[in-house]
């Protein structure tokens, strides 16, 4: 997944979970529970983590807040893409 600058900074400096609002693009096919790479806009991989959604679900979530997703798609979408407990910085 490709992250915006704010998400990269938040993950590297504050150790937070990855939320849909911080993702700008998804590359490749994966299912929930797979390990995915998290990269900056320049392509530098900053972390790897266990993703909570399938790759085909994420495009509709990009750049949206979890509250907005819950309101439009249902409560199951009000969670992190990658929880900080399932994230390893590189």
N, C-alpha and C positions, 0 to 999 in steps of 0.2 A: 504494500500500500504506500502511496505517496502522500506525505504530510505537508501541511502549510508550515510556515516559519514559527507561528505561535505554538503549534502542537509539538514541534521539534524541541523548542526551548522548554516548554512545560514538562515534557518527558525527561529530557536530559538534566534539567536544573531542579525540578521539583518532584520528580518521580511519580507523576500522576498517571492515571489510566488514560487510554486513548478513546476519545469520544468521536462520534461521527462528524461533528462540526470541524474537526481538525484534519480531515482526510480530503484530498483533492482528486485522487484517482485510485483505481484498483487495477492491478495487473495479475493475470493468471487465474487459474481455477483452484478453488479450495472449498472445504466444508468446515462447518463449526467444529472446533477442537484441533484443527490443523495448526502447525507452526507457520507463521507468515513473517516476512521481513517488513520492517517499517523504515522507510527511506525519506530523506529530505528531497526538496525539489531538484537538487543537483544530482540526485541518484545515490548519494552516500547512505549506506545502510547504517542506521543508528541503534537499532534494537531488533529483537525477534520476540515473538509472543504467540500465545494460543488465542486464536480468533474465536469470537462468540457467535459469528454468523457465517452463512455460506456466501461465496463470492457473488452469486447472482442476486442476493438480497441487498448488498451494500450500495450499489449505485443509486438507488432511490433514497438512501440515507445521507449521502455526501453533503457536507456543509450545513446540516440541519441539527438543531439542538435536540437533546433527548426528550424534552417536554413536548416539542413540536412533533416529533416522531410518534410519541405515545398518543397524542391527540388525533393524528391522522391515520396511523397504522395499527395502533393497539398498544396496550401496556407492555407486551413482551419486547417492544422496541425501545423501552426506556432503560437502557443499560449500556455499558461500555462495549466498544468493539473488541478491545483487548484490556483486560483488567490488570492493574499494576502488579498484582501478585503473580500473574502469568507472563510477566515481561522481563526480559534480560537485556540490559544495555550492552552495546558493543564498543 
